[in-house]
Amino acid sequence: MRFKFPQHQQQFVIFHGFMRQVLARYLGLELHEVVFKKGDKGKPYIITPDTDKVALQFNLSHTQNVALLALSSDLELGVDIEHTARKTDWQGISRRFFTNTEQAALFSLVEEEHQKEAFYDLWTRKEAYMKVIGSGLALAPTQFSLTVLPQRPALISHDSEKFRPDWSIQFQTLQLPENLDGFCATVAASGAIKSCSLYEFN
């Protein structure tokens, strides 16, 4: 009900209902048996019935009419998906929320089209990193630097005293299906991503 517009309320219900169904199927549970709790930093997790053990690591991101759910049996996850075709002041956002190191790499790209592509990709990298370490908005995007396209995603520096840098975080840029042209996504994990399978639900 915090959403102002009905379509956003509806999307929230649909996406979180989808998440509950997928988690229930993976865990072999009924829908009502999927119990969500929040950690100290507000990151949601689920536990198996009658125990205090984390059952499955997951993270959800959504934009427009697309939701992306990441699952792992052992690694903590953060995922973000962005709609790159929308109109936005990406240059202004970059100067406000990206570090000097990131801005220098971004605006050094020759073509503006490549800069815009790198902007959205970097945004998903930063969101995924903040989500995997469970910082939420308590960690400002300007308090850490990540690599920028065409470099592979990686942590360069971390200046926050409140959150210790986790250099074990690994990233993977997701290759989305053709019908999601105009979207980009990154998943971050608390260790090596040995394999990654992508399933599509319509």
Backbone as ProteinMPNN parsed JSONL, in Angstrom:
{"seq_chain_A": "MRFKFPQHQQQFVIFHGFMRQVLARYLGLELHEVVFKKGDKGKPYIITPDTDKVALQFNLSHTQNVALLALSSDLELGVDIEHTARKTDWQGISRRFFTNTEQAALFSLVEEEHQKEAFYDLWTRKEAYMKVIGSGLALAPTQFSLTVLPQRPALISHDSEKFRPDWSIQFQTLQLPENLDGFCATVAASGAIKSCSLYEFN", "coords_chain_A": {"N_chain_A": [[0.812, -1.208, 0.0], [2.171, 1.123, 0.194], [2.837, 2.043, -2.272], [2.022, 4.523, -4.635], [0.608, 4.402, -7.06], [-1.871, 2.287, -8.592], [-1.01, 0.334, -10.493], [1.605, -0.168, -9.761], [1.266, -1.266, -7.261], [-0.047, -3.604, -8.0], [1.924, -4.868, -9.555], [3.858, -5.332, -7.572], [2.544, -7.218, -5.943], [2.207, -9.327, -7.776], [4.896, -9.961, -8.5], [6.065, -10.673, -6.031], [4.408, -12.734, -5.321], [5.048, -14.535, -7.346], [7.718, -14.998, -6.602], [7.35, -16.307, -4.115], [6.062, -18.637, -4.968], [8.045, -19.879, -6.563], [10.111, -20.269, -4.672], [8.804, -21.953, -2.87], [8.419, -24.203, -4.475], [11.086, -25.02, -4.983], [11.869, -25.683, -2.4], [10.133, -27.63, -1.687], [7.762, -27.078, -0.312], [4.545, -26.005, 0.966], [2.792, -23.042, -0.072], [2.1, -21.379, 2.113], [3.916, -22.196, 3.947], [6.309, -21.029, 3.452], [8.316, -18.978, 5.063], [9.22, -15.735, 5.736], [11.915, -13.839, 7.01], [13.776, -11.075, 8.426], [17.143, -9.945, 8.319], [19.691, -8.404, 10.446], [20.349, -6.124, 9.035], [18.171, -5.717, 7.51], [17.845, -7.318, 5.276], [15.899, -9.696, 3.576], [15.255, -13.162, 4.375], [14.698, -16.74, 4.296], [13.562, -19.447, 6.344], [13.729, -22.959, 7.134], [10.844, -24.945, 7.989], [10.185, -25.197, 11.475], [12.834, -24.935, 12.244], [15.86, -23.018, 12.697], [17.489, -22.642, 10.593], [18.871, -21.251, 7.656], [17.248, -21.742, 4.637], [17.436, -21.375, 1.842], [19.214, -19.281, -0.309], [18.337, -16.134, -1.666], [17.35, -13.485, -3.927], [15.549, -10.688, -5.067], [14.716, -8.64, -7.849], [13.112, -6.018, -9.625], [11.753, -4.302, -12.453], [9.859, -2.106, -14.482], [7.77, -4.277, -16.211], [9.047, -6.603, -15.552], [10.544, -9.136, -13.634], [13.3, -10.355, -11.733], [14.634, -13.13, -10.273], [17.041, -14.408, -8.168], [18.636, -17.403, -7.154], [20.294, -19.52, -4.786], [21.931, -22.306, -3.312], [23.867, -22.023, -1.424], [25.431, -19.617, -1.587], [25.349, -16.189, -0.62], [23.303, -13.684, -2.116], [22.931, -10.948, -4.434], [21.007, -9.087, -6.644], [20.279, -7.209, -9.596], [18.169, -5.619, -11.938], [17.755, -3.537, -14.743], [15.951, -1.197, -16.754], [16.989, -0.206, -19.72], [16.038, 1.294, -21.795], [14.473, 3.366, -20.988], [13.773, 6.879, -20.507], [16.068, 8.968, -18.986], [18.046, 11.117, -16.914], [20.891, 10.226, -17.207], [23.524, 11.101, -17.225], [23.553, 13.141, -15.258], [22.78, 11.634, -13.009], [24.946, 9.943, -12.835], [27.019, 11.712, -12.117], [26.177, 12.406, -9.624], [25.866, 10.074, -8.084], [27.92, 8.269, -8.617], [31.349, 7.403, -8.031], [34.387, 9.423, -8.246], [36.332, 7.935, -9.537], [34.809, 6.036, -10.932], [33.273, 7.741, -12.558], [35.274, 8.875, -14.137], [36.139, 6.675, -15.63], [33.768, 6.015, -16.92], [33.029, 8.339, -18.46], [35.182, 8.489, -20.086], [34.807, 6.847, -22.19], [34.405, 6.746, -25.68], [32.097, 6.931, -27.427], [28.822, 8.253, -26.905], [26.686, 6.545, -26.736], [27.9, 4.196, -25.832], [28.69, 5.094, -23.354], [26.199, 5.437, -22.099], [25.275, 2.794, -22.079], [27.222, 1.67, -20.428], [26.686, 3.084, -18.107], [24.141, 2.092, -17.202], [24.815, -0.579, -16.853], [26.79, -0.36, -14.858], [25.224, 0.676, -12.826], [23.583, -1.532, -12.211], [25.555, -3.215, -11.246], [26.413, -1.873, -8.924], [24.055, -1.788, -7.382], [23.598, -4.545, -7.061], [25.853, -5.223, -5.558], [25.457, -3.75, -3.164], [23.192, -5.038, -2.285], [23.967, -7.709, -1.921], [25.745, -7.581, 0.211], [24.031, -6.734, 2.052], [23.536, -4.09, 2.808], [21.677, -2.186, 2.056], [20.229, 1.075, 1.86], [21.936, 2.17, 3.647], [24.556, 2.184, 2.954], [26.177, 4.377, 0.983], [26.164, 4.909, -2.583], [28.424, 6.272, -3.403], [30.411, 5.497, -1.732], [31.92, 3.377, -2.44], [33.817, 1.889, -5.09], [33.453, 0.48, -8.307], [34.454, -1.512, -11.148], [34.098, -0.459, -14.596], [32.278, -1.001, -17.622], [34.282, -1.492, -20.575], [35.371, -3.354, -18.812], [35.417, -6.297, -16.767], [33.056, -6.898, -14.121], [34.045, -5.846, -10.882], [35.175, -5.221, -7.53], [36.778, -2.212, -6.674], [37.493, -0.276, -4.726], [36.609, 0.522, -1.306], [35.147, 2.628, 0.892], [33.643, 2.902, 3.161], [33.328, 3.02, 6.669], [31.494, 1.807, 8.239], [30.592, -0.489, 6.955], [32.376, -3.303, 6.275], [34.639, -3.972, 3.612], [34.008, -6.564, 1.299], [35.978, -8.544, -0.265], [35.659, -10.953, -1.433], [33.407, -11.028, -2.919], [31.836, -11.924, -5.885], [31.007, -11.182, -9.269], [28.56, -11.42, -11.908], [27.64, -10.657, -15.126], [24.512, -10.888, -16.533], [23.335, -12.721, -19.321], [20.674, -11.878, -20.949], [17.539, -13.108, -22.364], [16.482, -12.673, -25.855], [14.001, -11.414, -26.024], [14.069, -9.66, -23.971], [15.486, -7.478, -24.719], [16.903, -4.339, -24.194], [17.058, -4.359, -21.527], [19.239, -4.789, -18.704], [21.267, -6.754, -16.498], [22.787, -7.727, -13.394], [24.322, -10.099, -11.275], [25.469, -10.571, -7.979], [27.575, -12.412, -5.812], [28.489, -14.144, -2.777], [30.836, -15.517, -3.153], [32.673, -17.672, -5.401], [31.077, -17.955, -8.525], [30.173, -20.766, -9.817], [28.547, -21.906, -11.759], [25.774, -20.793, -13.759], [22.438, -20.786, -14.35], [19.765, -19.747, -16.398], [16.358, -19.264, -16.229], [13.253, -18.776, -17.821], [10.095, -17.349, -17.201], [6.798, -16.876, -18.207]], "CA_chain_A": [[0.0, 0.0, 0.0], [3.051, 2.29, 0.154], [2.926, 2.512, -3.649], [0.998, 5.515, -4.935], [-0.19, 4.049, -8.23], [-2.398, 0.913, -8.541], [-0.238, -0.621, -11.295], [2.793, -0.534, -8.995], [0.779, -2.178, -6.224], [-0.328, -4.879, -8.645], [3.2, -5.485, -9.916], [4.482, -5.811, -6.345], [1.848, -8.448, -5.537], [2.504, -10.38, -8.75], [6.301, -10.35, -8.432], [6.338, -11.361, -4.768], [3.7, -14.009, -5.409], [5.911, -15.365, -8.18], [8.865, -15.397, -5.788], [6.916, -17.289, -3.121], [5.784, -19.893, -5.67], [9.314, -20.495, -6.964], [10.799, -20.723, -3.467], [8.066, -23.104, -2.342], [8.687, -25.366, -5.34], [12.461, -25.467, -4.745], [11.999, -26.203, -1.038], [9.158, -28.692, -1.47], [6.859, -26.606, 0.726], [3.323, -25.319, 0.58], [3.032, -21.603, -0.139], [2.014, -20.754, 3.429], [5.039, -22.644, 4.769], [7.474, -20.202, 3.15], [8.325, -17.933, 6.087], [10.261, -14.735, 5.511], [12.405, -13.044, 8.137], [14.757, -10.068, 8.015], [18.379, -9.914, 9.087], [19.969, -7.178, 11.192], [20.424, -4.999, 8.113], [16.919, -5.616, 6.779], [17.774, -8.184, 4.11], [15.003, -10.827, 3.853], [15.7, -14.53, 4.169], [13.693, -17.714, 4.7], [14.056, -20.563, 7.139], [12.94, -24.174, 6.99], [9.877, -25.079, 9.084], [10.579, -25.76, 12.776], [14.269, -24.796, 12.48], [16.363, -21.66, 12.51], [18.512, -22.706, 9.564], [18.518, -20.644, 6.374], [16.961, -22.835, 3.719], [17.799, -21.078, 0.467], [19.58, -17.885, -0.503], [17.588, -15.592, -2.79], [17.243, -12.038, -4.012], [14.591, -10.3, -6.102], [14.77, -7.288, -8.4], [12.122, -5.86, -10.688], [11.623, -3.007, -13.103], [8.825, -2.173, -15.507], [6.944, -5.467, -16.018], [9.978, -7.731, -15.513], [11.135, -9.462, -12.336], [14.438, -11.273, -11.802], [14.839, -13.803, -8.988], [18.273, -15.195, -8.116], [18.589, -18.439, -6.13], [21.509, -20.285, -4.549], [21.837, -23.193, -2.147], [24.903, -21.738, -0.428], [26.003, -18.282, -1.668], [24.476, -15.03, -0.476], [23.107, -13.115, -3.438], [22.343, -9.649, -4.707], [20.74, -9.029, -8.082], [19.572, -6.007, -10.03], [17.835, -5.527, -13.356], [17.38, -2.173, -15.092], [15.381, -0.974, -18.086], [17.909, 0.758, -20.325], [15.381, 2.078, -22.844], [13.7, 4.47, -20.414], [14.407, 8.183, -20.549], [16.562, 9.394, -17.684], [19.242, 11.971, -16.941], [21.919, 9.303, -16.726], [24.757, 11.858, -16.948], [23.392, 13.786, -13.958], [22.784, 10.597, -11.982], [26.33, 9.472, -12.725], [27.82, 12.703, -11.382], [25.691, 12.496, -8.244], [25.904, 8.82, -7.332], [29.107, 7.481, -8.919], [32.591, 7.968, -7.504], [35.236, 10.072, -9.249], [36.987, 6.873, -10.307], [33.809, 5.47, -11.849], [32.936, 8.765, -13.545], [36.394, 9.013, -15.073], [36.104, 5.528, -16.542], [32.537, 6.083, -17.709], [33.032, 9.427, -19.439], [36.321, 8.335, -20.992], [34.343, 6.097, -23.357], [34.315, 7.695, -26.789], [30.728, 7.093, -27.912], [27.82, 8.496, -25.871], [25.888, 5.321, -26.634], [28.65, 3.281, -24.978], [28.616, 5.648, -22.01], [24.876, 5.127, -21.554], [25.266, 1.352, -21.806], [28.077, 1.443, -19.265], [25.993, 3.646, -16.952], [23.139, 1.153, -16.695], [25.513, -1.77, -16.387], [27.411, -0.033, -13.576], [24.159, 0.829, -11.838], [23.196, -2.873, -11.753], [26.679, -3.745, -10.466], [26.419, -1.235, -7.612], [22.868, -2.252, -6.658], [23.816, -5.944, -6.705], [26.842, -5.261, -4.482], [24.828, -3.278, -1.927], [22.207, -6.023, -1.846], [24.592, -8.95, -1.466], [26.327, -7.369, 1.538], [22.926, -6.436, 2.945], [23.661, -2.743, 3.362], [20.553, -1.326, 1.727], [20.577, 2.471, 1.629], [22.887, 2.618, 4.672], [25.831, 2.363, 2.261], [25.977, 5.274, -0.161], [26.84, 4.447, -3.797], [29.707, 6.958, -3.568], [31.359, 5.0, -0.732], [32.704, 2.263, -3.003], [34.015, 1.986, -6.538], [33.484, -0.76, -9.081], [34.928, -1.361, -12.52], [33.116, 0.003, -15.573], [32.437, -1.585, -18.954], [34.212, -2.916, -20.926], [36.003, -4.225, -17.826], [34.544, -7.213, -16.05], [32.692, -6.302, -12.832], [34.884, -6.168, -9.726], [35.296, -4.163, -6.536], [38.059, -1.516, -6.725], [37.756, 0.328, -3.421], [35.46, 0.578, -0.394], [35.549, 3.65, 1.851], [32.74, 2.977, 4.309], [33.816, 2.447, 7.922], [30.403, 1.042, 8.834], [30.521, -1.785, 6.294], [33.681, -3.782, 5.84], [34.636, -4.439, 2.227], [34.071, -8.011, 1.119], [36.675, -8.746, -1.533], [35.304, -12.256, -1.995], [32.222, -10.874, -3.751], [32.028, -12.171, -7.313], [29.912, -10.655, -10.082], [28.346, -11.972, -13.244], [26.674, -9.962, -15.973], [23.613, -11.911, -17.067], [22.949, -12.655, -20.724], [19.227, -12.003, -20.944], [16.982, -13.553, -23.648], [16.28, -11.632, -26.853], [12.766, -10.667, -25.779], [14.359, -8.662, -22.942], [16.384, -6.466, -25.253], [16.553, -3.091, -23.528], [17.256, -4.562, -20.093], [20.528, -5.359, -18.334], [21.19, -7.291, -15.144], [24.01, -8.238, -12.787], [24.175, -10.822, -10.013], [26.661, -10.596, -7.132], [27.51, -13.547, -4.898], [29.493, -14.112, -1.705], [31.897, -16.458, -3.489], [32.792, -17.977, -6.825], [29.884, -18.435, -9.221], [30.682, -21.873, -10.638], [27.66, -22.036, -12.913], [24.593, -19.939, -13.644], [21.391, -21.16, -15.297], [18.722, -18.743, -16.459], [15.068, -19.801, -16.616], [12.304, -17.714, -18.135], [8.706, -17.639, -16.908], [5.882, -15.884, -18.789]], "C_chain_A": [[0.857, 1.275, 0.0], [3.168, 2.853, -1.256], [1.741, 3.418, -3.966], [0.061, 5.061, -6.034], [-0.621, 2.579, -8.186], [-1.566, -0.092, -9.329], [1.022, -1.069, -10.567], [2.427, -1.469, -7.847], [0.558, -3.573, -6.806], [0.963, -5.61, -9.017], [3.886, -6.064, -8.686], [3.868, -7.139, -5.91], [2.209, -9.599, -6.467], [3.936, -10.881, -8.593], [6.608, -11.119, -7.15], [5.558, -12.674, -4.671], [4.478, -15.012, -6.244], [7.1, -15.883, -7.374], [8.474, -16.472, -4.782], [6.654, -18.648, -3.779], [7.07, -20.62, -6.04], [10.052, -21.045, -5.744], [10.125, -21.956, -2.894], [8.357, -24.357, -3.16], [10.094, -25.909, -5.098], [12.603, -26.152, -3.389], [11.047, -27.357, -0.759], [8.161, -28.35, -0.378], [5.555, -26.106, 0.129], [3.597, -23.812, 0.643], [3.032, -20.961, 1.247], [3.161, -21.159, 4.347], [6.324, -21.853, 4.493], [7.437, -18.991, 4.072], [9.513, -17.01, 5.853], [10.624, -14.058, 6.831], [13.412, -12.034, 7.597], [15.959, -10.101, 8.923], [18.558, -8.574, 9.77], [19.957, -5.945, 10.297], [19.195, -4.892, 7.214], [16.797, -6.518, 5.57], [16.898, -9.393, 4.421], [15.669, -12.176, 3.617], [14.576, -15.459, 4.618], [14.355, -18.819, 5.508], [13.179, -21.777, 6.892], [11.987, -24.302, 8.175], [10.487, -25.751, 10.311], [12.091, -25.73, 13.014], [14.638, -23.337, 12.336], [17.436, -21.613, 11.435], [18.009, -22.045, 8.274], [18.375, -21.75, 5.338], [17.48, -22.6, 2.306], [18.125, -19.596, 0.37], [18.855, -17.361, -1.744], [17.669, -14.075, -2.778], [16.394, -11.696, -5.222], [14.837, -8.862, -6.546], [13.71, -7.189, -9.484], [12.102, -4.432, -11.193], [10.642, -3.153, -14.244], [7.937, -3.389, -15.228], [7.792, -6.738, -15.968], [10.526, -7.898, -14.097], [12.25, -10.474, -12.54], [14.697, -11.816, -10.404], [16.087, -14.656, -9.066], [18.195, -16.169, -6.939], [19.939, -19.129, -6.017], [21.317, -21.137, -3.308], [22.854, -22.837, -1.079], [25.422, -20.302, -0.439], [24.956, -17.21, -1.386], [24.461, -14.273, -1.796], [22.598, -11.684, -3.391], [22.152, -9.56, -6.204], [20.016, -7.738, -8.402], [19.351, -6.065, -11.53], [17.334, -4.117, -13.624], [16.868, -2.12, -16.529], [16.177, 0.147, -18.759], [17.25, 1.654, -21.361], [14.597, 3.269, -22.294], [14.498, 5.773, -20.51], [14.812, 8.603, -19.141], [17.788, 10.276, -17.859], [20.418, 11.162, -16.394], [23.255, 10.021, -16.472], [24.692, 12.511, -15.566], [23.424, 12.794, -12.812], [24.199, 10.087, -11.757], [27.167, 10.416, -11.875], [27.409, 12.793, -9.914], [25.971, 11.232, -7.44], [27.119, 7.932, -7.619], [30.343, 8.178, -8.359], [33.379, 8.635, -8.628], [35.921, 9.051, -10.139], [36.038, 6.297, -11.341], [33.432, 6.474, -12.938], [34.034, 8.912, -14.59], [36.389, 7.883, -16.091], [34.899, 5.601, -17.472], [32.63, 7.12, -18.816], [34.269, 9.417, -20.329], [35.947, 7.521, -22.229], [34.0, 7.077, -24.476], [32.874, 7.971, -27.188], [29.754, 7.298, -26.755], [26.943, 7.269, -25.662], [26.568, 4.305, -25.727], [28.658, 3.78, -23.532], [27.278, 5.298, -21.347], [24.764, 3.651, -21.205], [26.067, 1.042, -20.55], [27.431, 1.98, -17.995], [25.016, 2.638, -16.36], [23.787, -0.121, -16.161], [26.147, -1.527, -15.02], [26.357, 0.105, -12.484], [23.715, -0.537, -11.305], [24.305, -3.494, -10.909], [26.64, -3.188, -9.037], [25.223, -1.697, -6.771], [23.073, -3.693, -6.192], [24.806, -6.063, -5.552], [26.22, -4.842, -3.155], [23.848, -4.315, -1.38], [22.869, -7.292, -1.313], [25.233, -8.784, -0.098], [25.272, -6.92, 2.542], [22.934, -5.048, 3.522], [22.422, -1.889, 3.144], [21.025, 0.093, 1.456], [21.553, 3.011, 2.664], [24.281, 2.815, 4.091], [25.58, 3.211, 1.026], [26.725, 4.745, -1.382], [28.207, 5.09, -4.01], [30.767, 6.468, -2.58], [32.138, 3.775, -1.207], [32.761, 2.422, -4.507], [34.081, 0.602, -7.159], [34.044, -0.47, -10.467], [33.762, -0.995, -13.436], [33.365, -0.722, -16.893], [33.473, -0.8, -19.761], [34.923, -3.858, -19.952], [34.971, -5.134, -17.169], [34.242, -6.634, -14.672], [33.573, -6.787, -11.69], [34.917, -4.963, -8.799], [36.694, -3.562, -6.61], [38.431, -0.97, -5.352], [36.463, 0.416, -2.627], [35.851, 1.483, 0.764], [34.682, 3.715, 3.103], [33.353, 2.316, 5.533], [32.764, 1.549, 8.572], [30.328, -0.361, 8.26], [31.911, -2.176, 5.813], [33.623, -4.266, 4.397], [34.769, -5.955, 2.163], [34.669, -8.291, -0.255], [36.402, -10.11, -2.139], [34.081, -12.183, -2.896], [32.586, -11.061, -5.225], [30.783, -11.687, -8.068], [29.772, -11.455, -11.37], [27.281, -11.15, -13.958], [25.819, -11.008, -16.658], [23.311, -11.656, -18.54], [21.451, -12.933, -20.802], [18.712, -12.455, -22.306], [16.645, -12.386, -24.565], [15.032, -10.804, -26.599], [12.917, -9.652, -24.65], [15.441, -7.693, -23.416], [15.955, -5.113, -24.693], [16.597, -3.208, -22.022], [18.679, -5.069, -19.874], [20.451, -5.774, -16.875], [22.543, -7.825, -14.701], [23.647, -8.982, -11.507], [25.515, -10.782, -9.292], [26.492, -11.715, -6.115], [28.673, -13.497, -3.918], [30.617, -15.113, -1.927], [31.882, -16.718, -4.984], [31.484, -18.512, -7.386], [30.335, -19.512, -10.205], [29.84, -22.085, -11.886], [26.421, -21.19, -12.668], [23.612, -20.332, -14.742], [20.275, -20.147, -15.233], [17.437, -19.384, -16.992], [14.085, -18.666, -16.801], [10.876, -18.178, -17.876], [7.846, -16.517, -17.48], [4.508, -16.015, -18.156]], "O_chain_A": [[0.333, 2.375, -0.173], [3.553, 4.009, -1.43], [0.602, 3.116, -3.611], [-1.145, 5.299, -5.963], [0.164, 1.717, -7.791], [-1.419, -1.238, -8.906], [1.463, -2.207, -10.725], [3.198, -2.364, -7.504], [0.92, -4.582, -6.201], [1.081, -6.819, -8.818], [4.437, -7.163, -8.743], [4.586, -8.073, -5.552], [2.484, -10.71, -6.013], [4.169, -12.089, -8.556], [7.336, -12.111, -7.184], [6.002, -13.615, -4.013], [4.562, -16.19, -5.899], [7.447, -17.062, -7.453], [9.2, -17.451, -4.616], [6.987, -19.688, -3.211], [7.178, -21.832, -5.856], [10.563, -22.165, -5.781], [10.798, -22.899, -2.478], [8.523, -25.444, -2.605], [10.282, -27.123, -5.015], [13.376, -27.101, -3.251], [11.138, -27.997, 0.289], [7.756, -29.219, 0.394], [5.473, -25.82, -1.065], [4.519, -23.368, 1.328], [3.864, -20.098, 1.532], [3.366, -20.551, 5.398], [7.31, -21.993, 5.217], [6.625, -18.085, 3.886], [10.66, -17.453, 5.783], [9.759, -13.749, 7.651], [13.846, -12.13, 6.45], [15.834, -10.262, 10.137], [17.688, -7.706, 9.691], [19.599, -4.854, 10.739], [19.166, -4.091, 6.279], [15.769, -6.505, 4.893], [17.121, -10.06, 5.431], [16.543, -12.307, 2.76], [13.614, -15.017, 5.246], [15.549, -19.086, 5.37], [12.024, -21.644, 6.489], [12.294, -23.811, 9.261], [11.21, -26.742, 10.199], [12.582, -26.43, 13.899], [13.827, -22.518, 11.905], [18.207, -20.657, 11.367], [16.87, -22.256, 7.859], [19.263, -22.588, 5.18], [17.919, -23.542, 1.645], [17.399, -18.757, 0.903], [18.767, -18.058, -2.755], [18.008, -13.46, -1.767], [16.501, -12.331, -6.271], [15.127, -7.986, -5.732], [13.44, -8.165, -10.183], [12.393, -3.486, -10.462], [10.591, -4.193, -14.901], [7.405, -3.52, -14.126], [7.313, -7.822, -16.302], [10.919, -6.928, -13.449], [12.163, -11.343, -13.407], [14.948, -11.057, -9.468], [16.192, -15.531, -9.926], [17.741, -15.802, -5.855], [20.644, -19.305, -7.01], [20.626, -20.74, -2.369], [22.734, -23.292, 0.059], [25.824, -19.803, 0.612], [23.82, -17.303, -1.85], [25.465, -14.22, -2.507], [21.93, -11.269, -2.444], [23.051, -9.925, -6.963], [19.24, -7.23, -7.594], [20.218, -6.496, -12.291], [16.576, -3.562, -12.829], [17.293, -2.888, -17.393], [16.042, 1.315, -18.395], [17.828, 2.663, -21.766], [14.11, 4.094, -23.066], [15.726, 5.766, -20.582], [13.995, 8.592, -18.22], [18.487, 10.173, -18.867], [20.877, 11.382, -15.273], [24.028, 9.605, -15.609], [25.65, 12.445, -14.796], [24.015, 13.063, -11.767], [24.601, 9.829, -10.622], [27.931, 9.977, -11.017], [28.199, 13.206, -9.065], [26.279, 11.306, -6.25], [27.323, 6.937, -6.925], [30.37, 9.402, -8.231], [33.084, 8.442, -9.807], [36.077, 9.264, -11.341], [36.418, 6.093, -12.494], [33.287, 6.105, -14.104], [33.756, 9.055, -15.781], [36.61, 8.111, -17.28], [34.995, 5.29, -18.659], [32.346, 6.822, -19.976], [34.39, 10.248, -21.229], [36.691, 7.507, -23.21], [33.377, 8.111, -24.237], [32.471, 9.13, -27.278], [29.84, 6.605, -25.741], [26.51, 6.988, -24.544], [25.904, 3.626, -24.943], [28.637, 2.98, -22.597], [27.238, 4.912, -20.179], [24.223, 3.296, -20.158], [25.642, 0.247, -19.712], [27.603, 1.403, -16.922], [25.054, 2.359, -15.162], [23.359, -0.669, -15.146], [26.06, -2.373, -14.13], [26.58, -0.305, -11.345], [23.495, -0.695, -10.104], [24.023, -4.222, -9.958], [26.811, -3.927, -8.068], [25.371, -1.967, -5.579], [22.756, -4.024, -5.049], [24.63, -6.9, -4.667], [26.429, -5.499, -2.135], [23.692, -4.454, -0.167], [22.379, -7.886, -0.353], [25.268, -9.735, 0.683], [25.561, -6.744, 3.726], [22.402, -4.828, 4.61], [22.136, -0.984, 3.928], [22.098, 0.295, 0.887], [21.962, 4.17, 2.585], [25.099, 3.531, 4.668], [24.849, 2.801, 0.124], [27.812, 4.186, -1.237], [29.055, 4.534, -4.707], [31.894, 6.963, -2.585], [32.927, 3.207, -0.452], [31.872, 3.012, -5.121], [34.684, -0.319, -6.609], [34.098, 0.682, -10.898], [32.596, -1.196, -13.093], [34.506, -1.021, -17.244], [33.541, 0.424, -19.649], [35.062, -5.046, -20.243], [33.801, -4.775, -17.037], [35.087, -5.943, -14.103], [33.818, -7.984, -11.545], [34.713, -3.828, -9.229], [37.686, -4.292, -6.609], [39.546, -1.176, -4.874], [35.368, 0.388, -3.189], [36.763, 1.167, 1.528], [34.96, 4.502, 4.008], [33.842, 1.189, 5.456], [33.089, 0.651, 9.349], [30.038, -1.316, 8.981], [32.537, -1.456, 5.035], [32.65, -4.907, 4.003], [35.56, -6.547, 2.897], [33.972, -8.279, -1.269], [36.863, -10.399, -3.244], [33.745, -13.16, -3.565], [33.516, -10.439, -5.737], [29.662, -11.775, -7.568], [30.72, -12.074, -11.853], [26.17, -10.973, -13.458], [26.345, -11.92, -17.296], [23.064, -10.521, -18.949], [21.018, -14.083, -20.73], [19.375, -12.215, -23.315], [16.535, -11.246, -24.113], [15.002, -9.617, -26.923], [12.002, -8.869, -24.395], [16.21, -7.16, -22.615], [14.77, -4.779, -24.716], [16.222, -2.276, -21.311], [19.257, -5.706, -20.754], [19.668, -5.219, -16.104], [23.336, -8.308, -15.508], [22.777, -8.551, -10.75], [26.567, -10.939, -9.91], [25.391, -11.943, -5.614], [29.707, -12.887, -4.191], [31.282, -15.513, -0.971], [31.163, -16.059, -5.735], [30.86, -19.401, -6.806], [30.821, -19.204, -11.293], [30.368, -22.409, -12.949], [26.062, -20.904, -11.525], [23.923, -20.221, -15.928], [19.873, -19.727, -14.148], [17.431, -19.974, -18.073], [14.08, -17.705, -16.031], [10.491, -19.274, -18.285], [8.132, -15.34, -17.261], [3.593, -15.271, -18.507]]}, "name": "protein", "num_of_chains": 1, "seq": "MRFKFPQHQQQFVIFHGFMRQVLARYLGLELHEVVFKKGDKGKPYIITPDTDKVALQFNLSHTQNVALLALSSDLELGVDIEHTARKTDWQGISRRFFTNTEQAALFSLVEEEHQKEAFYDLWTRKEAYMKVIGSGLALAPTQFSLTVLPQRPALISHDSEKFRPDWSIQFQTLQLPENLDGFCATVAASGAIKSCSLYEFN"}
